[in-house]
Amino acid sequence: MAGAYYLSRLLFQFGVENNSALVYVLAVTFVSWLTTGYFYGILASLFSSFCINYYFMYPYSAFSLSYAGYPVAMLSMTAIAIIICTLTSRIKLQALEAEQREQNTKALYELNERLNQEKECHSAGGRPGDHPQQYPSLRLPRPPHPSDCYLRGGRGTAVQRGAPQ
């Protein structure tokens, strides 16, 4: 915000058209971009509206809303800055959600590839889990092979050999 003040003061002293509102809106955009949430962006927008009125509107170095158009200018400056703050926060949140969706999609793709490898191995006559694992972080427990099990009781429940009953 200090940079916005000095840049606006520099432009004001050299007689350049008073663009202090645009400089402060840019500063509010940077504050919103560099911080999280709405608090600091809204605080910066209120502070910038006060600074524009106090330093760059007649009477200089005095806060005044008595001249025609000043209240409208201050309210619209505050509204624009708050809207920019809100949009910046939403964009950052959407970027974070997109990154999480990308990670989930990647994990699901790797799991799908592993399951396809297991399916191909099983359909080729091998036992699931017989081939080297390409994705050790996604390793699932190997299901028992039918030759490792025997039937118990009349309901057809399989029990792994050597397992406690």
Backbone as CSV, one residue per row, in Angstrom:
resi,resn,N_x,N_y,N_z,CA_x,CA_y,CA_z,C_x,C_y,C_z
1,MET,0.825,-1.177,0.000,0.000,0.000,0.000,0.880,1.254,0.000
2,ALA,2.040,1.155,0.652,2.952,2.302,0.660,3.463,2.589,-0.747
3,GLY,3.722,1.510,-1.499,4.160,1.691,-2.881,3.105,2.391,-3.723
4,ALA,1.850,2.062,-3.494,0.765,2.727,-4.223,0.716,4.206,-3.865
5,TYR,0.923,4.517,-2.598,0.922,5.922,-2.180,2.046,6.687,-2.872
6,TYR,3.277,6.131,-2.836,4.412,6.852,-3.421,4.290,6.981,-4.933
7,LEU,3.796,5.954,-5.584,3.606,6.046,-7.029,2.531,7.076,-7.362
8,SER,1.437,7.077,-6.634,0.372,8.069,-6.872,0.876,9.478,-6.584
9,ARG,1.649,9.638,-5.514,2.200,10.961,-5.173,3.136,11.429,-6.271
10,LEU,3.966,10.532,-6.800,4.886,10.879,-7.880,4.126,11.317,-9.120
11,LEU,3.107,10.563,-9.491,2.293,10.934,-10.656,1.575,12.257,-10.421
12,PHE,1.110,12.476,-9.221,0.371,13.693,-8.873,1.274,14.916,-8.935
13,GLN,2.517,14.790,-8.480,3.442,15.920,-8.469,3.907,16.304,-9.858
14,PHE,3.990,15.333,-10.761,4.432,15.633,-12.116,3.281,16.067,-13.012
15,GLY,2.118,16.243,-12.453,0.992,16.773,-13.211,0.315,15.760,-14.126
16,VAL,0.653,14.499,-13.961,-0.011,13.467,-14.744,-1.444,13.361,-14.245
17,GLU,-2.355,13.015,-15.144,-3.760,12.882,-14.766,-3.885,12.017,-13.511
18,ASN,-4.775,12.386,-12.629,-4.915,11.705,-11.340,-5.452,10.288,-11.544
19,ASN,-4.543,9.335,-11.562,-4.886,7.917,-11.695,-4.651,7.169,-10.395
20,SER,-4.728,7.878,-9.296,-4.434,7.256,-8.010,-5.405,6.121,-7.705
21,ALA,-6.644,6.231,-8.144,-7.617,5.158,-7.882,-7.179,3.868,-8.571
22,LEU,-6.692,3.976,-9.784,-6.242,2.783,-10.500,-4.996,2.178,-9.851
23,VAL,-4.097,3.033,-9.378,-2.892,2.544,-8.714,-3.277,1.808,-7.432
24,TYR,-4.237,2.353,-6.688,-4.660,1.700,-5.449,-5.435,0.414,-5.729
25,VAL,-6.218,0.380,-6.790,-6.901,-0.869,-7.149,-5.872,-1.942,-7.496
26,LEU,-4.821,-1.562,-8.171,-3.740,-2.494,-8.468,-3.083,-2.989,-7.173
27,ALA,-2.890,-2.090,-6.224,-2.312,-2.483,-4.932,-3.231,-3.446,-4.190
28,VAL,-4.539,-3.194,-4.230,-5.495,-4.103,-3.585,-5.457,-5.471,-4.264
29,THR,-5.302,-5.482,-5.579,-5.187,-6.746,-6.307,-3.966,-7.524,-5.834
30,PHE,-2.841,-6.852,-5.669,-1.635,-7.527,-5.182,-1.817,-8.036,-3.756
31,VAL,-2.438,-7.229,-2.906,-2.674,-7.663,-1.524,-3.553,-8.910,-1.524
32,SER,-4.595,-8.915,-2.335,-5.495,-10.071,-2.409,-4.781,-11.295,-2.961
33,TRP,-3.890,-11.077,-3.894,-3.158,-12.176,-4.515,-2.147,-12.787,-3.551
34,LEU,-1.526,-11.956,-2.709,-0.465,-12.425,-1.825,-0.977,-12.966,-0.493
35,THR,-2.226,-12.715,-0.160,-2.763,-13.178,1.118,-3.886,-14.178,0.869
36,THR,-4.301,-14.840,1.926,-5.412,-15.781,1.816,-6.635,-15.197,2.498
37,GLY,-7.780,-15.546,1.984,-9.025,-15.078,2.581,-9.397,-13.682,2.105
38,TYR,-10.463,-13.180,2.699,-11.017,-11.896,2.291,-10.568,-10.742,3.186
39,PHE,-10.158,-11.013,4.396,-9.944,-9.974,5.396,-8.957,-8.910,4.936
40,TYR,-7.754,-9.321,4.528,-6.724,-8.353,4.173,-7.070,-7.588,2.892
41,GLY,-7.712,-8.237,1.963,-8.116,-7.546,0.740,-9.171,-6.490,0.999
42,ILE,-10.157,-6.815,1.827,-11.205,-5.841,2.146,-10.617,-4.710,2.985
43,LEU,-9.741,-5.044,3.921,-9.083,-4.014,4.721,-8.264,-3.083,3.825
44,ALA,-7.554,-3.651,2.866,-6.765,-2.840,1.931,-7.662,-1.961,1.065
45,SER,-8.819,-2.480,0.668,-9.719,-1.665,-0.159,-10.279,-0.484,0.632
46,LEU,-10.641,-0.697,1.888,-11.136,0.411,2.719,-10.028,1.431,2.976
47,PHE,-8.830,0.931,3.262,-7.695,1.818,3.497,-7.363,2.626,2.245
48,SER,-7.404,1.975,1.091,-7.080,2.689,-0.145,-8.137,3.750,-0.469
49,SER,-9.390,3.476,-0.193,-10.429,4.486,-0.414,-10.201,5.706,0.468
50,PHE,-9.841,5.448,1.718,-9.552,6.555,2.620,-8.343,7.345,2.118
51,CYS,-7.277,6.655,1.698,-6.059,7.332,1.233,-6.326,8.185,-0.003
52,ILE,-7.106,7.670,-0.914,-7.414,8.443,-2.124,-8.168,9.710,-1.749
53,ASN,-9.151,9.581,-0.874,-9.919,10.752,-0.477,-9.042,11.726,0.302
54,TYR,-8.218,11.260,1.164,-7.429,12.125,2.032,-6.282,12.804,1.285
55,TYR,-5.566,12.061,0.446,-4.357,12.604,-0.170,-4.546,13.152,-1.581
56,PHE,-5.501,12.634,-2.332,-5.535,12.964,-3.754,-6.823,13.635,-4.217
57,MET,-7.705,13.981,-3.326,-8.924,14.703,-3.686,-8.972,16.014,-2.907
58,TYR,-9.506,17.016,-3.548,-9.593,18.325,-2.911,-10.618,18.298,-1.792
59,PRO,-10.430,18.866,-0.665,-9.257,19.545,-0.104,-8.211,18.515,0.316
60,TYR,-6.977,18.745,-0.118,-5.884,17.802,0.129,-5.541,17.739,1.615
61,SER,-5.117,16.551,2.049,-4.760,16.278,3.452,-5.926,16.514,4.399
62,ALA,-7.128,16.233,3.898,-8.336,16.318,4.734,-9.347,15.324,4.171
63,PHE,-10.043,14.669,5.072,-11.074,13.713,4.656,-12.374,14.477,4.453
64,SER,-12.940,14.362,3.234,-14.151,15.119,2.951,-15.032,14.347,1.980
65,LEU,-16.296,14.297,2.314,-17.295,13.714,1.413,-18.338,14.758,1.027
66,SER,-18.028,16.023,1.265,-19.019,17.077,1.056,-19.133,17.535,-0.397
67,TYR,-18.157,17.283,-1.221,-18.216,17.710,-2.614,-18.995,16.696,-3.447
68,ALA,-19.651,17.212,-4.472,-20.473,16.357,-5.332,-19.607,15.281,-5.989
69,GLY,-20.058,14.062,-5.911,-19.373,12.956,-6.553,-18.393,12.227,-5.656
70,TYR,-17.933,12.833,-4.571,-16.965,12.185,-3.698,-17.530,10.933,-3.024
71,PRO,-18.740,10.986,-2.474,-19.266,9.747,-1.868,-19.426,8.625,-2.886
72,VAL,-19.886,8.977,-4.073,-20.058,7.958,-5.123,-18.694,7.394,-5.523
73,ALA,-17.697,8.265,-5.656,-16.359,7.810,-6.034,-15.777,6.889,-4.960
74,MET,-15.955,7.250,-3.705,-15.398,6.435,-2.621,-16.123,5.097,-2.521
75,LEU,-17.436,5.099,-2.617,-18.192,3.842,-2.556,-17.881,2.947,-3.751
76,SER,-17.791,3.528,-4.937,-17.501,2.692,-6.107,-16.070,2.163,-6.059
77,MET,-15.124,2.958,-5.567,-13.754,2.475,-5.403,-13.715,1.311,-4.422
78,THR,-14.414,1.442,-3.311,-14.447,0.369,-2.313,-15.114,-0.871,-2.888
79,ALA,-16.220,-0.696,-3.610,-16.935,-1.836,-4.198,-16.066,-2.553,-5.228
80,ILE,-15.390,-1.808,-6.077,-14.531,-2.415,-7.099,-13.391,-3.192,-6.433
81,ALA,-12.792,-2.604,-5.420,-11.694,-3.276,-4.738,-12.163,-4.548,-4.031
82,ILE,-13.346,-4.506,-3.427,-13.868,-5.700,-2.753,-14.197,-6.789,-3.774
83,ILE,-14.750,-6.407,-4.911,-15.042,-7.387,-5.969,-13.753,-8.033,-6.468
84,ILE,-12.723,-7.232,-6.675,-11.431,-7.781,-7.116,-10.862,-8.719,-6.063
85,CYS,-10.973,-8.341,-4.805,-10.498,-9.197,-3.710,-11.241,-10.522,-3.708
86,THR,-12.554,-10.482,-3.870,-13.363,-11.694,-3.887,-13.000,-12.587,-5.068
87,LEU,-12.857,-11.996,-6.238,-12.504,-12.785,-7.418,-11.120,-13.416,-7.288
88,THR,-10.180,-12.685,-6.734,-8.841,-13.220,-6.543,-8.861,-14.401,-5.578
89,SER,-9.619,-14.278,-4.504,-9.721,-15.386,-3.542,-10.366,-16.606,-4.180
90,ARG,-11.396,-16.391,-4.984,-12.051,-17.518,-5.669,-11.115,-18.202,-6.653
91,ILE,-10.340,-17.427,-7.384,-9.407,-18.007,-8.355,-8.372,-18.873,-7.635
92,LYS,-7.861,-18.391,-6.512,-6.880,-19.183,-5.756,-7.506,-20.463,-5.220
93,LEU,-8.736,-20.389,-4.757,-9.427,-21.583,-4.257,-9.670,-22.582,-5.390
94,GLN,-10.084,-22.097,-6.551,-10.308,-22.985,-7.692,-9.013,-23.627,-8.163
95,ALA,-7.915,-22.896,-8.116,-6.622,-23.476,-8.504,-6.224,-24.591,-7.538
96,LEU,-6.472,-24.394,-6.255,-6.166,-25.425,-5.262,-7.036,-26.659,-5.484
97,GLU,-8.333,-26.459,-5.750,-9.228,-27.585,-6.007,-8.835,-28.324,-7.283
98,ALA,-8.411,-27.597,-8.307,-7.985,-28.240,-9.553,-6.742,-29.090,-9.329
99,GLU,-5.840,-28.610,-8.495,-4.630,-29.386,-8.193,-4.981,-30.666,-7.440
100,GLN,-5.921,-30.576,-6.515,-6.347,-31.771,-5.778,-7.039,-32.768,-6.709
101,ARG,-7.880,-32.260,-7.625,-8.538,-33.153,-8.590,-7.504,-33.822,-9.488
102,GLU,-6.464,-33.095,-9.866,-5.411,-33.674,-10.703,-4.697,-34.804,-9.966
103,GLN,-4.391,-34.602,-8.693,-3.736,-35.653,-7.916,-4.642,-36.869,-7.767
104,ASN,-5.927,-36.649,-7.524,-6.866,-37.773,-7.413,-6.985,-38.527,-8.730
105,THR,-7.048,-37.794,-9.827,-7.151,-38.431,-11.140,-5.907,-39.250,-11.439
106,LYS,-4.744,-38.722,-11.091,-3.496,-39.457,-11.314,-3.466,-40.742,-10.497
107,ALA,-3.884,-40.659,-9.236,-3.896,-41.861,-8.381,-4.884,-42.891,-8.921
108,LEU,-6.052,-42.446,-9.361,-7.033,-43.378,-9.928,-6.517,-44.008,-11.221
109,TYR,-5.834,-43.230,-12.051,-5.274,-43.763,-13.289,-4.226,-44.834,-12.975
110,GLU,-3.347,-44.567,-11.993,-2.330,-45.554,-11.636,-2.968,-46.822,-11.062
111,LEU,-4.004,-46.656,-10.251,-4.698,-47.818,-9.707,-5.378,-48.610,-10.816
112,ASN,-5.972,-47.921,-11.785,-6.608,-48.589,-12.915,-5.581,-49.364,-13.737
113,GLU,-4.409,-48.781,-13.960,-3.351,-49.475,-14.692,-2.922,-50.738,-13.944
114,ARG,-2.784,-50.638,-12.638,-2.377,-51.802,-11.846,-3.444,-52.901,-11.899
115,LEU,-4.701,-52.485,-11.789,-5.775,-53.471,-11.857,-5.839,-54.140,-13.230
116,ASN,-5.575,-53.373,-14.285,-5.532,-53.967,-15.623,-4.390,-54.970,-15.746
117,GLN,-3.243,-54.667,-15.146,-2.129,-55.605,-15.169,-2.483,-56.877,-14.415
118,GLU,-3.133,-56.725,-13.270,-3.564,-57.888,-12.494,-4.550,-58.729,-13.303
119,LYS,-5.463,-58.069,-13.987,-6.472,-58.773,-14.783,-5.802,-59.544,-15.921
120,GLU,-4.836,-58.893,-16.600,-4.127,-59.563,-17.696,-3.328,-60.750,-17.176
121,CYS,-2.701,-60.587,-16.040,-1.914,-61.676,-15.450,-2.822,-62.839,-15.080
122,HIS,-3.967,-62.531,-14.486,-4.900,-63.569,-14.063,-5.511,-64.295,-15.265
123,SER,-5.824,-63.544,-16.313,-6.424,-64.181,-17.490,-5.400,-65.009,-18.274
124,ALA,-4.105,-64.732,-18.071,-3.064,-65.496,-18.760,-2.716,-66.772,-18.000
125,GLY,-3.382,-67.039,-16.910,-3.157,-68.274,-16.187,-2.300,-68.102,-14.950
126,GLY,-1.729,-66.953,-14.762,-0.911,-66.723,-13.582,-1.781,-66.359,-12.393
127,ARG,-1.156,-66.324,-11.259,-1.875,-65.925,-10.062,-1.721,-64.421,-9.864
128,PRO,-2.738,-63.748,-9.377,-2.597,-62.318,-9.109,-1.473,-62.082,-8.124
129,GLY,-0.666,-61.102,-8.393,0.446,-60.786,-7.512,1.729,-61.497,-7.879
130,ASP,1.734,-62.353,-8.941,2.935,-63.087,-9.314,3.956,-62.209,-10.040
131,HIS,3.507,-61.169,-10.716,4.441,-60.333,-11.474,4.972,-59.209,-10.582
132,PRO,6.124,-58.643,-10.929,6.683,-57.555,-10.112,5.722,-56.373,-10.090
133,GLN,5.635,-55.765,-8.961,4.720,-54.632,-8.824,5.364,-53.381,-9.409
134,GLN,4.645,-52.720,-10.290,5.144,-51.486,-10.880,4.823,-50.305,-9.975
135,TYR,3.756,-50.434,-9.195,3.332,-49.347,-8.322,3.288,-49.848,-6.876
136,PRO,4.425,-49.879,-6.183,4.438,-50.443,-4.830,3.595,-49.640,-3.847
137,SER,3.398,-48.349,-4.083,2.599,-47.560,-3.144,1.122,-47.923,-3.230
138,LEU,0.712,-48.546,-4.323,-0.685,-48.925,-4.493,-0.894,-50.415,-4.260
139,ARG,0.072,-51.086,-3.650,0.008,-52.533,-3.455,-1.172,-52.883,-2.552
140,LEU,-1.977,-53.774,-3.028,-3.105,-54.288,-2.266,-2.748,-55.685,-1.791
141,PRO,-3.354,-56.171,-0.706,-3.064,-57.534,-0.287,-3.476,-58.532,-1.374
142,ARG,-2.624,-59.544,-1.584,-2.902,-60.536,-2.625,-4.064,-61.412,-2.166
143,PRO,-5.105,-61.530,-2.995,-6.217,-62.398,-2.610,-5.784,-63.856,-2.649
144,PRO,-6.385,-64.678,-1.821,-5.987,-66.092,-1.828,-6.356,-66.757,-3.153
145,HIS,-5.491,-67.638,-3.616,-5.734,-68.394,-4.829,-6.613,-69.590,-4.459
146,PRO,-7.468,-70.056,-5.350,-8.336,-71.193,-5.017,-7.572,-72.425,-4.542
147,SER,-6.350,-72.636,-5.013,-5.594,-73.812,-4.563,-5.108,-73.656,-3.125
148,ASP,-5.110,-72.423,-2.604,-4.697,-72.178,-1.231,-5.851,-72.363,-0.250
149,CYS,-7.054,-72.582,-0.735,-8.232,-72.612,0.118,-8.918,-73.976,0.069
150,TYR,-9.705,-74.261,1.055,-10.574,-75.426,1.027,-11.929,-74.979,1.552
151,LEU,-12.952,-75.723,1.194,-14.305,-75.369,1.596,-14.600,-75.909,2.981
152,ARG,-15.297,-75.111,3.772,-15.651,-75.508,5.121,-17.153,-75.335,5.281
153,GLY,-17.768,-76.242,5.897,-19.193,-76.124,6.195,-20.028,-76.097,4.932
154,GLY,-21.284,-76.291,5.003,-22.155,-76.415,3.848,-22.442,-75.131,3.114
155,ARG,-21.918,-74.025,3.551,-22.256,-72.758,2.915,-21.260,-72.356,1.841
156,GLY,-20.204,-73.106,1.638,-19.241,-72.789,0.587,-18.276,-71.689,0.977
157,THR,-18.047,-71.496,2.248,-17.114,-70.468,2.670,-15.694,-70.993,2.553
158,ALA,-14.828,-70.208,1.980,-13.446,-70.629,1.774,-12.605,-70.177,2.961
159,VAL,-11.718,-71.014,3.384,-10.810,-70.714,4.486,-9.402,-70.969,3.959
160,GLN,-8.492,-70.020,4.201,-7.131,-70.179,3.727,-6.437,-71.218,4.588
161,ARG,-5.639,-72.078,3.924,-4.935,-73.124,4.653,-3.929,-72.481,5.604
162,GLY,-3.849,-73.022,6.784,-2.925,-72.519,7.773,-3.487,-71.344,8.550
163,ALA,-4.651,-70.848,8.173,-5.257,-69.732,8.901,-6.011,-70.250,10.091
164,PRO,-6.059,-69.523,11.206,-6.820,-69.985,12.375,-8.291,-70.038,12.046
165,GLN,-8.945,-71.024,12.647,-10.370,-71.193,12.347,-11.236,-70.686,13.466
